[in-house]
């Protein structure tokens, strides 16, 4: 609970967000400081951050109480206009592509993000290797991914129900067939003919081990690069997802890289797709919806569809734009926001809450936003919306 100046306070409640271990969505509401437990808040919003409604092997799916009914839902929209195929189908396709490459003597590069996707896919391959008896080496790049996996092993009680069930026999993050890449021991394998599977960071192929190894393997048609997540436009991963093959321009001043290997985009992103966002809206029944953390065109299309299907106001604020949303409260008072109010709140209960969206799509408190933008102080007015 965060006290404001006056007779009001902000209360924040975390809800499980899926996505990665420890990720939460925040339900934040404004109430009187003398309000009794369970009393109706004056206004509220749910801020998702990154979330995923589909359960993974290592974390469960996002969940909020049904009928939460916030005044405003602030949702990410990374994959707001895409619907992915079933997770099991994608897992089968991934293992099939890897097996085909290994059988022809090629190498498989899987660029991954160190937090979440590396652990999810390592568990998948570790289980498959154990079940099928494969002996092809599977490595994952050391450094951050290795340290994150160690942290996951220590915090496995926070993981999915599947992980917890297996906890009595073994820790799934202590892999049996996936081993950390040691440059002194394994660097020769990168250049030696023969099958090999390597998980390497970063996931967008814009630097680091994944880019270095891609340069080594890209010219061999026996090899495969599997891109399991989002890549920004302009990165090497982004160019591959856009269909670029043959000569690809790399760093400024560097000669183009000839790409002859097989490139397979298989989305294992931990972000909710369009179906997941719909599912969250149905669960929490918000009075208004704001989309952030997405491409401009995607957010606009998604907002139009949500407004039509659910009959609620929708917002897609640009970077630096201030949004006000109206609601109707029972009492009248005015306070200055001095804590983490995340956005404008909506029509029925009559509060106007003003906050801002920063350059990284983070919704911040009014005070912080004012400090960054040097704007006139914003106020929270709880009273008659008319």
Secondary structure, 3 states (H helix, E strand, C coil): CEECCCCEEEEEEEEECCCCCCCEEEEEEEEECCCCCCCCCCEEEEECCCCCCCCCCCCCCCCCCCCCCCCEEEEECCECCCCCCCHHHHHHHHHHHHHHHHHCCCEEEEECCCCCHHHHHHHHHHHHHHHHCCCCCEEEECCHHHHHHHHHHHCHHHCCHHHHHHCCCCCCCCCCCEEEECHHHHHHHHHCCCCEEEEECCCCCCCHHHHHHHHHHCCCCCCEEEECCCCCCCCHHHHHHCCCCEEECCCCCCCCEEECCEEEECCCCCCCEHHHHHHHHHHHCCCEEEEECCCHHHHHHHHHHHHHHHCCEEECCCCCCEECCCCCCCCCEEECCCCCCCCCCCCCCCEECCEEECCCCCEECHHHHHHHHCCCCCCEEECCCC
